[in-house]
Amino acid sequence: MAVPGLAADGTMLRADGWRVNRKRVQRLMRTMGIVALGPKPRTTKPAPGHKVFPYLLRGLAIERPNQVWCADITYIPIGRGFLYLAP
């Protein structure tokens, strides 16, 4: 079962007069099998009509330093989205 989240649940319970902290709400949610909704990375779903690029290194013998380079993107979840970190 999915719900808005741990912080929202704690706030709602405190507003109703219950004395709870984050750890108690977290434990109760885990015991009851409730998971919070949150954004998930969509890193492998291409946009409709998006061009698929060929793998250019297939069959290439890499024999010396600096012959090929690569880059990586790191997805860091923040608030309501993601921060993209690239070197």
C-alpha positions as CSV (number, residue, x, y, z in Angstrom):
1,M,0.0,0.0,0.0
2,A,1.5,3.4,-1.0
3,V,0.9,6.7,1.0
4,P,2.3,10.2,0.7
5,G,5.2,9.7,3.0
6,L,6.7,9.3,6.5
7,A,6.9,13.1,7.3
8,A,3.3,13.7,6.1
9,D,2.0,10.8,8.2
10,G,3.8,12.0,11.4
11,T,2.5,15.5,10.8
12,M,-1.1,14.2,10.4
13,L,-0.8,12.1,13.6
14,R,0.6,15.0,15.6
15,A,-2.2,17.2,14.4
16,D,-4.7,14.6,15.7
17,G,-3.1,14.8,19.1
18,W,-0.9,11.7,19.0
19,R,2.6,11.9,20.5
20,V,4.8,10.3,17.8
21,N,8.2,10.8,16.4
22,R,9.7,9.9,13.0
23,K,11.2,6.6,14.3
24,R,7.8,5.4,15.6
25,V,6.0,6.3,12.5
26,Q,8.7,4.6,10.4
27,R,8.5,1.4,12.5
28,L,4.7,1.3,12.4
29,M,4.7,1.8,8.6
30,R,7.3,-1.0,8.2
31,T,5.2,-3.3,10.4
32,M,2.0,-2.6,8.5
33,G,3.7,-3.0,5.1
34,I,3.1,0.6,4.1
35,V,5.6,2.3,1.7
36,A,5.9,6.0,1.0
37,L,5.4,7.3,-2.6
38,G,8.4,9.0,-4.1
39,P,9.8,9.9,-7.5
40,K,11.7,7.1,-9.1
41,P,14.4,7.6,-11.7
42,R,13.3,7.0,-15.2
43,T,16.8,6.6,-16.6
44,T,16.1,3.7,-19.1
45,K,12.7,4.8,-20.6
46,P,13.3,6.7,-23.8
47,A,11.0,9.4,-25.0
48,P,8.7,8.4,-27.8
49,G,10.4,8.9,-31.2
50,H,13.8,9.3,-29.5
51,K,16.7,8.3,-31.8
52,V,18.7,5.2,-30.6
53,F,22.4,5.9,-31.1
54,P,24.8,3.0,-32.2
55,Y,27.6,1.7,-30.0
56,L,30.7,3.2,-31.6
57,L,33.3,1.2,-29.8
58,R,32.2,-2.2,-31.0
59,G,35.1,-3.9,-32.7
60,L,37.6,-1.2,-31.8
61,A,40.8,-2.4,-30.2
62,I,41.7,0.0,-27.4
63,E,45.5,-0.1,-27.2
64,R,46.7,3.1,-25.6
65,P,45.8,5.6,-22.9
66,N,43.4,8.4,-23.8
67,Q,42.3,6.6,-26.9
68,V,38.7,6.6,-25.8
69,W,36.8,8.6,-23.1
70,C,33.6,8.1,-21.2
71,A,31.2,10.1,-19.0
72,D,28.8,9.2,-16.4
73,I,25.7,10.9,-14.9
74,T,24.8,10.4,-11.3
75,Y,21.1,10.9,-10.2
76,I,20.8,12.3,-6.7
77,P,17.2,12.3,-5.4
78,I,16.2,15.7,-3.8
79,G,12.8,16.9,-2.7
80,R,10.5,16.4,-5.6
81,G,12.9,15.5,-8.3
82,F,16.5,14.7,-9.1
83,L,19.8,16.5,-9.2
84,Y,21.9,15.4,-12.1
85,L,25.7,15.3,-11.4
86,A,28.0,15.0,-14.4
87,P,31.8,15.2,-14.4
